């Protein structure tokens, strides 16, 4: 982290400020240099002497080649020194060009783009840096997943020169060797406890923009996965957007872990992400369809209560802005959603097809050698309809009282084979009547079908209809799954296929649908002349698909999470895992009572009994149980029965808000969560007995406090 107290070359504050301001004008005469240091030319430091000599050398043209070479070398050295000054001075004191104040905040913006936000409630000052890392390119490639990792060749340290007129800043961005990279304006306003930056009129010369610069803090809170608390600085640099981020905000904490700030993206959020290097994180803005066409807005405020306080501020923000709906409201609108209140998900993998080109095209060994023994380029049936019916019956006999049966690989060709045209069901699994009987589960049990409205495979009759085209006209390719290489659908095209599929599925009368990836993948652009779509339109298309299925009165689930879909989603299957002091449960602190969550099997890091569900107890998650084949089911039936205690606990708190979380011990191996009904859980993830509030908690165990 750059420290503002560093005094390079022994310069005093006023002298350093004069020097840095002078550098904005680029090369200048010796006389101008003397004037800028306020009459102190005779005592100028070595840096200024070097600068003056270099300028003099540059201005003399009647030089020999050797002397011209020396002059060029001196000028180059001077430019390096100029750049060094900016990095060494960091958040040095600069003239204030804009000052705003209300009952909550006092904000000052300086002429180098740095600034200070004082939160009057906590008396905390939050300093915006003078330098923001800028990407040389547009940041996001036109690929299915964002390239997050950035290296030194991807970015440069951008510096700013700002002037103000009213509440509007006029900003110039400078790059290496003081080259002007572009200009933009920024309108700054106070909105209660928030300061809002509206970034406008962005120069088309800029392929992307990172602004405002990062805020100095001692640790970072990032809503990624379960939640991320970054406490150690390093030199890793990455870009993150939707898919890596689950919510549209980030924050930072001071050393007390209580006083913090947070920033929430607003206008232009689909065209945004964050640029982070170590503990330095700043908003990154992207062009839309190759142009800067709209305002980009982000709001900052101070918070107290640490990461819990941030989560609660964003929870209220989500409610106020219409993308939060409670499970109680969702169950009232669709009673079948209540099947997961004290229930669990049993996930069936019925069939799949593996292909040789998986190995050949990707130059990798076969992912599962057992599959290779079965043969490739053919369908593998793992669970027939009769097998599924048997497992459902036995699960109930073992004590399962309610829940969801999620059928994957049910349609022709098996799992991830024929999207987006999946009908009819795979005949090798059994008869249509057998499948109808499974789908007829009622009351507290819901059987639903897995589908996908992101992927399209070349083997489907309509391909490439609905597939996104990149700016160079290519079809956007996606991941490499069981069915081979897929391509990415425009969400509006996917909606058309979804409506068609749903109409065909009505013979089965499904009470729910699992729309794989719908709630989590980043938005895309489509340059197809007949279906042009920006990233905001991509979100709108995904929301339209969610809305369509909810209008059918069914249960809707998806993979992982994204805040944009939380008004519609009923349950989410995720990959949340726990790391001591690194993964506070940010997601359930915001959305626990907005959608049921369950984790894919294999995500457990501890064992309770032998079911491995301590995290589910702590976070208030439902169990997700994999039934990959009959052998797997039979081997784990006793564990299934022993794990049913989680369902009983889940029934108590499934509709509660998670109100608090804390690390009870300094090593982070004992954690506590609290719920709005007044109950609390303390879980011990260490390998020794720990005592909390008079309760001895065995390794891998937990206690419930009433």
C-alpha positions, 0 to 999 in steps of 0.5 A, spaced: 500 500 500 502 506 498 503 511 504 502 518 504 507 520 509 513 518 504 517 524 503 521 522 496 528 526 496 527 530 502 522 535 499 517 538 504 510 537 502 509 544 499 515 543 495 513 536 493 506 539 491 509 544 487 513 540 483 508 534 482 503 540 479 508 542 475 509 536 471 502 536 469 504 541 463 509 536 460 516 539 458 517 546 460 523 551 460 528 552 466 524 559 467 517 556 468 520 551 473 523 556 477 517 559 478 513 553 480 517 552 486 516 559 488 522 562 488 527 557 490 530 555 484 537 557 487 536 551 492 532 546 488 533 539 489 537 534 485 531 532 481 529 539 479 536 540 477 536 534 472 529 536 469 532 543 468 538 540 464 534 535 460 530 540 458 535 545 456 539 539 452 532 537 449 531 545 446 538 545 443 538 542 436 545 544 434 548 538 437 553 532 435 550 525 435 553 523 441 551 529 445 544 528 442 544 521 444 546 524 451 540 529 451 535 523 449 538 519 455 537 524 460 530 526 458 528 519 458 531 519 465 527 525 467 521 522 465 522 516 469 523 520 475 517 524 474 513 517 474 517 515 480 514 522 484 507 520 483 508 513 485 512 515 491 508 521 493 502 516 493 496 520 496 500 526 498 496 533 499 493 536 493 489 542 492 482 541 493 477 542 487 471 540 490 468 539 497 461 537 499 458 536 505 451 534 509 449 531 515 453 524 514 459 525 510 464 530 508 468 529 501 474 533 498 476 531 491 483 533 489 486 536 483 490 529 482 483 525 482 485 523 489 480 524 495 477 523 502 471 521 504 469 522 512 464 518 515 461 523 520 458 517 524 464 513 525 469 519 525 473 515 520 477 518 514 477 514 507 482 516 502 482 515 495 488 514 491 491 518 486 493 512 482 488 507 479 491 501 475 488 502 468 488 496 463 491 497 456 485 493 453 477 493 453 478 488 459 473 483 457 474 478 451 468 476 448 469 469 451 464 465 455 468 466 461 472 472 463 480 472 464 481 474 471 488 474 472 492 480 469 499 481 469 504 487 469 503 487 461 496 488 462 496 494 465 499 501 467 498 506 473 494 511 470 494 518 473 489 524 473 488 531 473 481 534 475 478 541 475 471 542 477 465 546 475 460 546 480 459 539 482 462 536 476 469 534 475 473 535 468 478 529 468 484 527 464 487 521 464 495 520 463 499 514 462 506 512 461 511 518 460 505 523 461 501 521 455 494 523 455 490 517 454 483 520 454 478 525 458 471 524 462 467 528 466 464 526 473 458 529 477 459 528 484 453 528 489 451 526 496 445 522 497 444 521 505 450 517 507 452 516 500 457 519 495 455 518 488 460 518 482 456 519 476 462 518 470 460 521 463 462 523 457 468 518 457 473 519 451 472 514 446 480 513 446 479 509 452 478 502 451 476 501 458 476 505 465 478 504 472 475 510 476 474 512 482 481 510 484 482 505 490 480 506 497 486 505 502 484 499 507 487 494 511 482 488 509 477 487 503 470 484 503 468 481 496 462 478 495 465 472 491 462 465 492 460 464 500 464 471 501 471 473 501 475 476 506 482 478 504 486 480 509 494 479 506 496 484 501 500 481 495 501 483 488 496 479 484 492 482 480 485 480 477 479 483 474 472 480 477 465 481 474 458 477 475 460 469 475 466 471 480 462 476 483 455 474 486 453 481 488 454 488 485 458 491 491 465 491 494 468 494 501 474 495 505 475 495 513 480 498 517 484 494 522 479 494 528 475 489 523 469 494 525 469 500 521 468 500 514 466 503 507 462 499 501 461 501 494 455 499 490 454 499 482 448 502 479 448 505 472 452 501 468 452 495 473 452 490 467 458 493 464 462 493 470 467 489 474 472 490 479 480 491 478 484 488 484 491 488 486 492 486 493 488 490 497 487 495 492 480 495 489 477 499 484 471 499 479 472 498 472 468 500 467 467 497 460 464 499 453 457 497 451 457 494 444 464 498 443 462 505 445 461 509 451 454 510 451 451 511 458 453 514 464 456 509 469 455 510 477 457 508 483 456 510 490 460 509 496 459 510 504 461 508 511 459 502 515 460 500 522 459 492 524 464 489 519 462 485 513 456 483 517 454 491 517 456 491 509 451 485 508 445 488 512 446 495 508 446 491 501 440 487 503 436 493 505 439 496 498 436 490 494 429 490 498 429 498 496 431 496 489 426 491 487 431 485 487 429 481 493 423 477 495 422 473 501 421 465 501 415 466 505 412 471 499 415 466 494 411 460 498 405 464 498 405 465 491 407 457 489 406 453 495 410 447 492 416 452 494 415 450 501 418 443 499 425 445 501 423 448 508 426 442 512 427 438 506 433 436 501 435 435 494 436 428 492 440 429 485 439 423 480 444 423 474 440 418 469 445 418 463 450 421 459 454 420 453 462 421 452 465 422 446 472 421 443 473 428 441 473 430 448 480 427 449 482 429 442 480 436 441 482 438 448 489 434 449 487 431 455 486 424 458 479 422 459 476 425 465 474 419 468 477 412 467 471 408 469 467 411 463 473 409 458 472 402 460 465 403 459 466 405 452 466 412 448 461 415 443 455 411 446 450 413 451 451 410 458 445 409 463 446 410 470 439 410 473 433 408 469 426 411 471 425 404 475 431 406 479 429 413 480 423 410 483 426 405 487 431 411 490 425 415 492 421 410 495 427 408 500 429 415 501 422 416 504 422 409 508 429 412 511 425 418 514 425 423 508 419 428 510 419 433 504 424 435 499 426 436 491 428 430 486 432 433 481 432 429 475 439 430 470 440 426 464 433 425 463 432 427 455 435 424 449 442 423 449 443 424 456 446 430 460 448 436 456 447 432 450 441 436 446 440 443 449 436 447 447 432 442 444 432 436 449 425 433 447 423 427 447 426 423 454 431 418 453 427 412 451 433 407 454 431 410 461 424 407 461 417 408 458 414 415 458 409 412 463 414 411 468 417 418 468 410 421 468 409 417 475 416 420 478 413 427 476 407 426 479 410 426 486 405 431 490 404 434 497 411 435 500 415 432 495 417 435 488 420 432 482 423 437 477 427 436 470 434 439 469 435 443 463 439 449 460 438 455 457 445 457 456 448 452 452 447 450 444 450 444 441 451 443 433 448 436 433 441 440 434 437 441 428 436 448 429 443 450 430 446 455 430 439 459 431 440 463 437 447 463 438 451 469 440 455 472 434 462 476 437 464 482 434 468 479 428 462 475 426 464 468 430 459 464 434 461 464 441 463 458 443 462 455 451 465 450 455 466 443 454 461 438 457 459 431 456 456 433 449 462 436 447 463 443 445 457 447 446 456 454 444 453 460 448 445 462 447 443 469 446 438 469 452 432 472 448 433 466 443 434 461 449 427 464 452 424 462 445 427 455 446 425 455 453 417 456 452 417 451 446 421 445 451 416 447 456 410 446 452 413 439 450 414 437 457 406 438 459 405 431 458 409 430 464 406 435 468 412 438 472 412 442 478 419 445 477 424 446 473 432 447 474 435 452 469 442 450 469 447 456 469 441 461 469 442 465 475 450 466 475 453 467 468 456 473 466 452 478 461 454 477 454 454 482 448 451 479 441 453 482 434 448 478 430 445 484 426 438 480 427 439 480 434 443 485 437 444 485 444 448 489 450 450 486 456 444 490 460 439 486 454 443 480 456 440 481 464 433 482 461 433 476 457 435 472 463 430 475 467 425 474 462 426 467 462 426 466 470 419 470 469 416 466 464 417 459 468 415 463 475 408 465 471 407 457 470 406 457 477 412 452 478 419 451 483 425 454 479 432 453 481 439 454 478 446 454 479 450 458 484 448 465 485 447 472 482 443 478 486 440 480 479 435 474 479 433 473 486 426 476 486 425 470 482 429 464 484 427 459 489 433 455 490 440 455 488 445 449 488 452 452 490 459 450 491 460 454 497 466 452 502 469 454 508 476 457 509 478 459 516 478 467 517 477 467 509 470 466 507 465 469 512 458 467 510 456 474 506 451 470 501 446 468 507 447 474 511 444 478 505 439 472 502 438 466 506 431 468 507 430 469 499 432 463 496 434 456 499 441 454 498 444 447 498 451 445 496 454 440 491 456 434 494 464 434 495 464 441 498 464 439 505 470 440 509 468 436 515 464 430 518 459 430 523 457 423 524 459 421 517 455 425 513 459 431 513 454 437 514 457 442 519 457 447 514 450 446 512 448 447 520 452 453 521 449 457 514 442 454 515 443 450 508 439 444 506 442 438 504 444 436 497 444 428 496 447 425 490 444 419 487 449 417 481 447 410 480 444 404 484 451 402 487 452 409 490 446 410 493 446 403 496 453 404 499 451 411 502 443 409 505 445 409 512 449 416 511 443 418 508 439 416 514 444 419 519 444 426 516 436 427 516 438 431 523 440 437 518 433 437 515 430 438 522 434 444 524 433 446 517 425 446 518 426 451 524 431 456 520 429 455 513 425 462 513 429 466 517 434 472 516 441 470 518 442 476 522 449 475 525 456 471 524 462 472 528 469 468 528 469 466 536 476 464 536 482 468 533 484 462 529 477 462 525 476 455 527 470 456 531 464 460 528 457 462 530 451 464 526 445 467 529 438 467 526 432 472 526 428 467 530 433 467 536 437 461 535 444 461 534 449 455 532 456 455 534 460 450 530 467 447 532 472 446 526 478 445 529 481 438 531 480 439 539 475 440 544 473 448 544 469 451 550 464 457 548 459 460 553 460 454 558 459 449 552 464 444 551 464 443 543 467 436 540 472 437 534 467 437 528 461 438 532 456 444 534 451 446 539 445 450 538 444 456 543 436 458 544 
